[in-house]
Amino acid sequence: MKRVFRHVLGWSLLLLGIIGLFLPVLQGILFILAGMAILAPEIPLFRRFLSAMQLRYPSVFKKVEQFRKKYRLMFSKKKKTSSGSS
């Protein structure tokens, strides 16, 4: 389920980013980077691209890493279940 959600969210952000490249309202690059950051654990091409970007643009990669950490924290929290006895 997590994997499907990751793919839907990541590809949606990539699509928004591509559309945003042509529209002045959306920041296309930010959506593309966010989509790549979400899909990087699943798709080796994006993982390699992000590691190359880390070497070339360390300040941009720092922001992408912050987004990835926030994303991981947001979805890694386990739901607390209360087991009540009757």
Buried (B, 14 or more C-beta within 10 A) or exposed (E): EEEEEBBEBBBEBBEBBBEBEEEEEBBBEBBBBBBBBBBBBEBEEBBEBBEEBBEEEEEEBEBBEEBBEEBEEEEEEEEEEEEEEE
